[in-house]
Amino acid sequence: EVKLVESGGGSAQAGGSLRLSCAASGVPFDDAEMGWYRQTPGNECELVASVSSEIPTYYADSVKGRFTISQDSAKNTVYLQMNSLNAEDTAVYYCTVDVDPNSDYEPYPMACRELASRDLGYWGQGTQVTVSS
């Protein structure tokens, strides 16, 4: 059984930082792709970052240089360190396992909850991040 529980969301000022955590149960970190998706304006689901042993670490252009994904296999936890936050980062963030990105890493044209109901892989319940000026 795979279970993913996100935490660390909340409110932050523009320019500030937050760290999201994903407690993962039943996930073989050495043989899995861990990712963070977010629900974006326009009812799209965007892959923010992913990490695995098979492919290079990925970051969306919108977060490159500001966000860092990492994992601690000893703690069965995946992190998303978010720095230099701006209002466009306001979203619900989801921890995922083995969810394939869309073609050319374009956002999926649907809500993340809809994608989670259709796609292979596993999803957490999400955690809200709100960035204000």
C-alpha positions in Angstrom: 0.0 0.0 0.0 1.2 3.5 -0.9 0.3 6.4 1.3 1.4 10.0 0.8 0.7 12.7 3.4 1.8 16.3 2.6 2.5 18.9 5.2 4.2 22.3 5.6 1.7 24.4 3.6 0.4 27.6 4.8 0.8 31.4 4.3 4.0 33.2 3.4 4.9 36.7 2.3 6.2 37.4 -1.2 9.9 36.8 -1.2 9.6 34.4 1.7 10.1 30.6 2.0 8.3 27.5 2.9 9.3 23.8 3.0 6.7 21.2 2.1 7.1 17.6 3.3 5.7 14.4 2.0 5.6 11.4 4.3 5.6 8.4 2.1 4.7 4.8 3.1 5.2 1.8 0.9 7.3 3.6 -1.7 10.6 2.2 -2.9 12.6 5.4 -3.2 15.4 3.7 -5.1 12.9 2.6 -7.8 10.3 5.3 -8.0 9.8 8.8 -9.4 8.8 11.3 -6.7 7.1 14.5 -7.8 5.3 17.6 -6.7 2.4 18.8 -8.8 0.4 22.0 -8.2 -3.1 23.2 -9.1 -2.5 26.3 -11.2 -4.9 29.1 -12.3 -6.9 28.1 -15.3 -7.7 24.7 -13.9 -4.4 23.1 -14.9 -2.2 20.6 -13.1 1.5 21.5 -13.4 4.5 19.3 -12.6 6.6 21.5 -10.4 9.6 19.2 -9.7 10.5 15.5 -9.8 13.4 13.3 -8.7 14.3 9.7 -9.4 17.3 7.5 -10.0 16.5 7.1 -13.7 16.2 10.6 -15.0 17.7 14.0 -14.2 15.9 16.1 -11.6 13.2 18.2 -13.2 12.0 21.7 -12.4 9.4 23.7 -14.2 10.7 26.9 -15.7 8.5 28.9 -13.4 10.3 27.6 -10.3 13.8 26.9 -11.6 16.4 28.5 -9.3 13.8 29.0 -6.5 12.6 25.5 -5.6 14.5 22.4 -4.6 13.2 18.9 -4.4 15.0 16.4 -2.3 14.3 13.1 -0.6 15.5 11.4 2.6 15.1 7.6 2.2 15.9 7.0 5.8 12.9 9.1 6.9 10.7 8.0 3.9 10.2 11.7 3.2 10.3 14.0 0.2 10.7 17.7 0.5 10.1 20.7 -1.6 12.0 23.8 -0.5 10.4 26.9 -1.9 12.3 30.1 -1.8 11.6 33.6 -3.2 7.9 32.9 -3.3 5.6 35.0 -5.3 1.8 35.2 -5.7 1.9 32.9 -8.7 3.1 30.1 -6.4 -0.3 30.2 -4.6 -1.7 26.7 -5.3 -2.5 23.4 -3.8 0.6 21.2 -3.9 0.4 17.4 -4.3 3.1 14.8 -3.6 3.1 12.0 -6.2 4.7 8.7 -7.1 5.3 7.5 -10.6 3.0 10.0 -12.3 4.1 10.6 -15.9 4.4 14.2 -17.1 2.4 15.5 -20.0 4.0 15.9 -23.4 6.9 18.4 -23.3 6.1 18.8 -19.6 3.1 21.1 -20.4 0.6 21.3 -17.6 -2.3 18.9 -17.8 -5.5 20.8 -18.9 -7.5 19.6 -15.9 -7.6 19.8 -12.2 -5.1 17.8 -10.3 -7.9 15.9 -8.6 -9.2 14.9 -12.0 -5.8 13.8 -13.1 -5.3 11.8 -10.0 -8.5 9.9 -10.7 -7.3 9.0 -14.2 -3.5 8.6 -14.2 -1.3 5.8 -13.0 0.7 6.4 -9.9 -0.2 7.7 -6.5 -1.3 11.1 -5.1 -1.5 12.7 -1.7 -4.4 14.8 -0.5 -2.6 18.1 -1.2 -1.5 21.0 1.0 -2.5 24.6 0.4 0.2 27.3 -0.1 -0.8 30.9 -0.1 1.6 33.8 -0.9 0.7 37.3 -0.2 2.4 40.7 -0.7 
